[in-house]
Amino acid sequence: MSTGLFPASAPYRPRITAIGSYTPERRLTNAELERLVETNDEWIVQRTGIRERRICAPEESTGTLAIRAVQNLVERYGSALDDVDLLIVATSTPDFAFPATACLVQAHFGIPHTLAYDLSAACAGFVHGLHTASGMIASGLHRKALVIGADALSKITDYTDRTTCILFGDAAGAVLVERDEARDAESSLLAYTAGTDGRGGPHLYRAVTAVSWTDGEPVPAGGKLMQNGREVYRFAVQTVPRASAELLKAAGLSPADVDWFIPHSANLRIIESACEKLGIPLEKTLHTIEDYGNTSAATIPLALDEGVRAGLLKDGDRLLLFGFGGGLVYGGLLLKWKELQPRV
């Protein structure tokens, strides 16, 4: 596990200046899933907290989700994109192996001369992308970054598998991270933690071209998402509270100092367990599990944006973001929020 403070000696101070999100119109309810597989609304809600999820239209893809989230950001905040010099799309469902989905976003908005690439870290992708962009800006390598979490999981979900098809939906969220030029500027990023346990790879994966794991074990291929839910649950309920506590300790804070906890919306029972072990009231969490299901890299920016739209986030609020997923990987960020100001 790598845990530390944002270096006070860093030349520049990054902060989030705009946010946007997008969810498809199509709703897939628990009642509809009852007609597809052997399940029912009570069983799904009791075990996951999910009541419905959003599903891409046939003409929609991860690229279109990402583009519409950025368009929402621009429309709400009037942010210029022509000087973006770093563009990261965190996704597990890219439209192509190459070009990167980030290249599709860059082309759509006509952003010139930007470093654009996809980041693959499953449901921890957005946190890792925000971590990377903040570090790039703090070091002086870049000035303005667009970080997007987008996934179209319905494209890779097996709707004959009742253990996975009840969980996943499609969405995208985007933030703009900029160098704060104010003389007394504070960094939004206070502390971070990240880690990997590659031994857990077989518990959550999507095989595309691989025929075996590195140890020689054969991999059931087919391109669909495969999950050992019990093992992923065990990893999450152990890792999220432990790593979050270490992150807060590194920052000299306690759970009581957290204004909003924004965990990956994988399963409401995981969130409840993490809150109980950390000592953070469930009422101080932002999640989207009930209405959108697990949207992978999009869950955290989507929940963050819902908090912004509802007017819940205030200047100076401390936010604890925590993502985890296939790899098995995890990442946490402690942020100090600065209220967003529309430029239009």
C-alpha positions, -999 to 999 in steps of 0.1 A, spaced: 0 0 0 13 35 -9 -1 62 13 10 98 17 4 135 19 2 158 -11 37 175 -9 35 211 4 66 219 -16 49 211 -50 52 241 -73 15 244 -82 -19 238 -67 -45 218 -86 -82 220 -80 -114 209 -95 -131 238 -113 -160 222 -132 -180 189 -132 -205 172 -155 -222 139 -159 -245 119 -182 -267 88 -178 -287 72 -206 -324 75 -208 -332 38 -208 -341 24 -174 -337 -13 -166 -357 -20 -134 -357 -50 -112 -391 -59 -124 -377 -62 -160 -348 -84 -148 -374 -107 -132 -385 -116 -167 -349 -123 -179 -334 -144 -151 -345 -161 -119 -345 -132 -95 -369 -107 -79 -370 -72 -67 -369 -81 -30 -338 -103 -34 -319 -77 -54 -327 -48 -31 -319 -68 0 -285 -79 -12 -274 -49 -32 -296 -19 -26 -302 -15 -64 -336 -7 -77 -328 2 -113 -299 10 -136 -294 30 -169 -286 12 -201 -271 26 -233 -293 29 -264 -280 8 -294 -262 39 -309 -245 48 -276 -211 37 -264 -185 46 -238 -173 73 -262 -207 89 -265 -213 87 -227 -179 105 -221 -186 132 -247 -221 139 -233 -207 142 -197 -181 167 -209 -208 186 -229 -228 188 -197 -198 202 -179 -193 229 -206 -230 239 -207 -231 243 -169 -198 261 -163 -189 277 -196 -154 261 -193 -131 265 -223 -115 233 -235 -92 245 -262 -63 249 -236 -68 214 -221 -33 198 -222 -41 165 -205 -72 143 -212 -77 110 -193 -106 86 -197 -108 60 -170 -127 30 -185 -130 -8 -187 -152 -7 -218 -133 13 -244 -149 15 -278 -117 3 -295 -85 -13 -283 -71 17 -301 -75 46 -306 -81 54 -270 -116 67 -260 -98 98 -249 -88 104 -285 -125 102 -295 -133 129 -269 -104 150 -281 -115 148 -317 -152 156 -309 -143 188 -290 -114 198 -313 -90 201 -285 -55 207 -300 -22 193 -290 -33 175 -258 -19 143 -242 -49 119 -244 -50 84 -232 -73 58 -215 -66 45 -180 -76 9 -171 -81 4 -134 -117 -8 -134 -139 8 -107 -109 26 -91 -101 42 -125 -116 77 -118 -97 80 -85 -64 70 -102 -71 94 -130 -77 123 -107 -46 113 -87 -25 113 -119 -39 146 -132 -34 164 -99 2 152 -97 9 162 -133 -5 197 -126 12 200 -93 46 192 -108 42 219 -136 41 193 -164 5 203 -173 -19 232 -165 -54 219 -173 -67 184 -173 -100 167 -182 -106 136 -162 -135 113 -172 -149 81 -157 -171 63 -183 -183 28 -187 -209 10 -208 -210 -22 -188 -242 -33 -204 -221 -41 -235 -201 -67 -216 -227 -80 -192 -241 -116 -196 -278 -112 -191 -283 -149 -185 -261 -147 -154 -283 -136 -125 -253 -130 -102 -239 -102 -124 -266 -88 -146 -285 -73 -117 -255 -51 -107 -243 -31 -137 -254 0 -155 -239 27 -178 -229 63 -171 -201 89 -173 -188 117 -152 -162 143 -159 -142 169 -140 -119 197 -150 -88 200 -129 -68 233 -133 -37 250 -118 -49 275 -93 -29 307 -100 -39 325 -68 -9 334 -47 -24 319 -15 -40 289 -34 -45 257 -15 -44 223 -32 -76 203 -35 -56 171 -30 -46 166 7 -36 129 8 -38 97 -12 -36 59 -9 -34 32 -35 -27 -5 -37 -29 -36 -58 -33 -73 -51 -29 -89 -85 -35 -124 -70 -72 -114 -70 -73 -109 -107 -93 -141 -114 -121 -129 -91 -131 -101 -114 -121 -99 -151 -130 -97 -187 -110 -119 -210 -105 -106 -245 -74 -122 -260 -58 -140 -231 -60 -178 -230 -44 -183 -196 -33 -164 -165 4 -159 -160 6 -190 -138 -8 -211 -166 -44 -214 -153 -68 -213 -183 -91 -183 -186 -127 -188 -197 -129 -163 -226 -159 -148 -244 -155 -111 -237 -181 -109 -210 -176 -97 -175 -168 -125 -150 -170 -120 -112 -167 -141 -81 -189 -118 -60 -181 -134 -27 -144 -128 -30 -148 -93 -43 -171 -85 -14 -146 -98 10 -118 -78 -5 -139 -46 -4 -152 -49 32 -117 -55 44 -98 -30 22 -120 1 21 -121 8 59 -85 -3 65 -70 18 37 -94 48 44 -83 47 81 -46 47 70 -53 76 46 -70 97 73 -42 89 98 -16 101 73 -34 134 70 -38 137 108 -75 134 107 -102 112 121 -134 99 104 -153 126 123 -134 152 102 -148 138 69 -177 159 57 -186 135 28 -176 100 21 -178 91 -16 -171 54 -21 -174 34 -53 -211 25 -56 -207 -13 -61 -231 -25 -35 -250 -8 -7 -240 -35 17 -203 -28 11 -209 9 17 -228 2 50 -201 -21 62 -174 4 54 -193 32 72 -198 10 103 -162 0 105 -149 35 99 -174 52 121 -188 75 94 -226 79 94 -243 65 63 -260 99 60 -226 114 52 -221 93 21 -228 102 -15 -236 72 -36 -257 64 -67 -263 27 -62 -301 27 -58 -309 45 -91 -279 37 -113 -264 5 -101 -227 -2 -104 -214 21 -133 -177 12 -126 -154 42 -132 -184 65 -134 -199 59 -99 -177 84 -80 -179 114 -104 -216 107 -108 -222 108 -70 -199 138 -67 -220 156 -93 -253 147 -76 -239 162 -44 -230 194 -63 -264 196 -80 -281 192 -46 -261 219 -31 -246 196 -4 -209 204 -9 -196 236 8 -164 255 7 -138 237 28 -156 204 30 -133 174 33 -142 147 9 -130 111 11 -131 94 -23 -125 56 -25 -126 33 -55 -119 -4 -58 -123 -30 -84 -108 -56 -108 -71 -61 -105 -77 -62 -77 -69 -26 -72 -80 3 -49 -73 40 -45 -84 67 -21 -81 105 -22 -88 131 5 -99 164 -10 -106 198 3 -135 211 -17 -138 246 -32 -172 256 -44 -175 257 -82 -182 289 -100 -199 290 -134 -181 311 -159 -211 320 -180 
